[in-house]
Amino acid sequence: MKENKEEIIQQKQYACWLDTIYWITSDTKYKLLRVAGSIQNIYNMEEEQLAAIMGLKGCARFCQHRKRYTPQKVWNYIKQLGIQYTYCEDSDFPKKLVNISDPPFGIFYKGKLPSKDVPAVAIIGARKCSAYGRYMAENFATVFATHGINVISGMAQGIDGIGQKAALAAKGNSYAVLGCGVDVVYPKVNEKLYYQLLEQGGVLSEYPPQMEPRPMLFPPRNRIISALSDVVLVVEAREKSGSLITVDMALEQGREVYIVPGRCTDSLSMGCNRLLRQGAAIATTPEDIIEDMHWETRLQKANNPLEKEENDKNDIIRKLSSTTKELYAILDVLPITQDVIVSRLRDKKKALSIPQICQGLVELELKGLVVSENRQYRKI
């Protein structure tokens, strides 16, 4: 048994070595494996065999890499970086990635891999989202997380990162598939999110360590995001959005696709609304997806923290002063200015002075019921 374990580790080292040669496509790596019969045999292949599969130029570059780096040296290097690795013949390689078009040969990761037994939803959408998109992404991700559903995305700015942050804040698990090496934090604005993911999930990539982000690397990584998920949820997408690439891949992989509808006049929702016209499923609440997927029996229902949080919130609202309650009632999930607040109060015949409004808004912020953004206020 001990020898078998050592042999498995050794084969993984050879696979890791092969996967650090970033310019060899996954398809070529699988072809090399079929011809060689084992990972170790790939490393020892004769130049003639290599040239027949990769061409003379590819063979020359392969042999140059083989002279410079040994599998043990590469393995020690990624271990020093705190990176783990799995590949197609390994027992912990995500099974959801096996039967897709152009499957990755291996996966580098930090943190942990998503469990195959836990439902997963990919939340994707616009990088420059609206307040509506932010609210919907946070709401869906929070409910999923509190029910034990994994949230998967790409750690990008906008909807991707917002959904993942909300899932982690709700004490759930989230996983990011990167378009660069897993030791590269991109975008920098999500550095805090990156380290939180290592604690409550993981970051994954088919690209080797130190690989810098490039535009050409992001579309291929989207197939991994959709493949690791049972459902892909789109929250805001322009008519020519990169999120639509993920949708196409998800449909090709047989995954369910849900769309959060948007306003007909909003350019950020044009892509979503077009998908709805083409027959995509609509999701107005997270429960729509949970019920459709029949996940109720698999989810954590006992002592649901979301229910407790809602009860606590209602208790806080009950204890507000009458004037602050009136103010809270006219606020919305979309941000509004103080002028709009005054106008709405006037329409409802509520006579609150400016000092009362200011005092009430401060009280609502301190109690965590309202957030202010650029002198605008919205419910949380």
PyMOL commands that set and color helices and strands:
alter all, ss='L'
color gray80, all
select helices_A, chain A and resi 2-19+26-36+39-43+47-68+71-80+95-97+131-146+159-169+188-200+215-227+243-252+267-277+286-292+296-298+305-318+322-330+338-347+354-366
alter helices_A, ss='H'
color red, helices_A
select strands_A, chain A and resi 84-87+106-111+120-125+150-153+174-177+201-205+231-235+256-260+281-282+336-337+370-373+376-379
alter strands_A, ss='S'
color yellow, strands_A
deselect
rebuild
show_as cartoon
